[in-house]
């Protein structure tokens, strides 16, 4: 069960174009077999930006930009889904004297 949940969190979703893990943590999930390349990248970044605070600020800015791009992509996907749904909806035309079921969601009967 826990492995299927993990797989769901690290799998790219079509609606947002990335995995929920990356959206939350700002980086892809790295499995132990894949550590060689990220360690080399980290060492290269450490040489490029000697100050840890500066590196962290740059990482946070990149993460925020990535989240904003995903938000735009998600909104576009939602608009496409709405258009697809709206094509299937049939407009109901009511005339005077037609019986209509009125639902009052604010009133709860006991």
Backbone torsions as a table, in degrees:
resi	resn	phi	psi	omega
1	UNK	NA	-46.4	-177.4
2	UNK	-67.0	-29.0	179.3
3	UNK	-72.1	-35.3	177.6
4	UNK	-69.4	-36.7	176.4
5	UNK	-64.7	-43.3	177.9
6	UNK	-61.4	-44.0	179.9
7	UNK	-62.1	-37.2	178.7
8	UNK	-66.9	-35.9	-178.2
9	UNK	-74.8	-27.4	-177.6
10	UNK	-101.1	-1.4	178.9
11	UNK	-85.2	137.2	178.2
12	UNK	-65.6	134.9	178.4
13	UNK	-101.0	138.8	-177.6
14	UNK	-65.8	-36.1	-175.1
15	UNK	-67.2	-33.2	-178.7
16	UNK	-111.6	-11.4	176.4
17	UNK	78.0	9.6	178.6
18	UNK	-153.6	-179.0	179.7
19	UNK	-91.5	152.1	175.1
20	UNK	-59.1	-32.5	178.5
21	UNK	-59.8	-46.2	-179.4
22	UNK	-68.0	-35.9	179.1
23	UNK	-63.2	-38.3	-178.7
24	UNK	-80.6	-48.7	-171.6
25	UNK	-97.9	-11.0	176.8
26	UNK	80.5	7.9	179.4
27	UNK	-149.4	155.1	177.0
28	UNK	-72.7	152.6	175.4
29	UNK	-67.8	135.1	-178.2
30	UNK	-114.5	125.2	177.0
31	UNK	-90.6	153.5	-175.1
32	UNK	-52.1	-32.6	-178.7
33	UNK	-69.1	-20.3	-175.4
34	UNK	-100.0	15.8	-173.0
35	UNK	-76.2	-20.5	-174.4
36	UNK	-60.9	-49.4	-177.7
37	UNK	-68.1	-46.2	178.5
38	UNK	-62.0	-35.5	178.1
39	UNK	-65.1	-42.6	178.0
40	UNK	-63.6	-40.5	178.6
41	UNK	-64.6	-41.3	178.9
42	UNK	-63.0	-42.8	179.4
43	UNK	-64.9	-37.3	177.4
44	UNK	-65.7	-43.2	178.3
45	UNK	-65.5	-36.0	179.4
46	UNK	-64.3	-36.5	177.6
47	UNK	-72.0	-34.5	-177.7
48	UNK	-71.7	-41.8	179.9
49	UNK	-122.5	97.0	-175.6
50	UNK	-68.0	-23.9	-177.6
51	UNK	-88.3	123.6	-178.9
52	UNK	-62.9	-38.5	-179.2
53	UNK	-64.9	-43.4	178.0
54	UNK	-62.1	-42.9	178.9
55	UNK	-62.2	-42.7	-179.7
56	UNK	-65.9	-40.0	178.3
57	UNK	-63.1	-43.2	177.8
58	UNK	-62.7	-40.0	177.9
59	UNK	-64.0	-40.5	180.0
60	UNK	-67.4	-38.7	177.8
61	UNK	-64.7	-44.8	177.9
62	UNK	-61.3	-41.1	179.4
63	UNK	-63.3	-42.6	179.3
64	UNK	-64.8	-41.3	177.5
65	UNK	-63.1	-41.0	178.5
66	UNK	-63.1	-42.4	179.1
67	UNK	-64.9	-38.5	178.2
68	UNK	-65.7	-40.4	176.4
69	UNK	-62.5	-41.5	178.9
70	UNK	-66.3	-35.6	177.7
71	UNK	-63.3	-44.2	177.0
72	UNK	-62.2	-42.9	179.8
73	UNK	-64.5	-40.4	179.3
74	UNK	-65.5	-41.4	178.4
75	UNK	-63.9	-40.0	176.9
76	UNK	-63.2	-43.0	178.3
77	UNK	-62.7	-41.9	179.2
78	UNK	-64.6	-38.0	177.6
79	UNK	-64.6	-41.3	178.1
80	UNK	-63.7	-41.1	178.6
81	UNK	-64.8	-39.5	178.8
82	UNK	-64.9	-43.5	178.3
83	UNK	-61.2	-41.3	177.9
84	UNK	-62.7	-43.8	179.5
85	UNK	-67.0	-43.0	-176.8
86	UNK	-65.0	-27.6	177.8
87	UNK	-65.4	-29.0	-177.3
88	UNK	-88.2	-14.4	-176.5
89	UNK	-79.0	135.3	177.4
90	UNK	-103.1	133.9	-179.7
91	UNK	-76.2	131.1	175.7
92	UNK	-94.0	128.8	178.6
93	UNK	-107.7	118.2	-178.8
94	UNK	-100.0	144.8	178.3
95	UNK	-118.5	161.6	178.4
96	UNK	-61.6	129.9	179.3
97	UNK	99.8	-10.4	177.3
98	UNK	-71.1	143.3	175.9
99	UNK	-84.4	132.9	-176.3
100	UNK	-132.6	136.2	175.4
101	UNK	-82.7	120.4	-179.3
102	UNK	-103.9	126.5	-178.4
103	UNK	-111.9	124.1	179.0
104	UNK	-107.1	101.3	-176.1
105	UNK	-74.3	-21.0	-178.2
106	UNK	-78.7	-25.8	-177.7
107	UNK	-96.4	126.4	179.7
108	UNK	-113.8	126.2	179.1
109	UNK	-88.7	143.5	179.0
110	UNK	-114.2	NA	NA
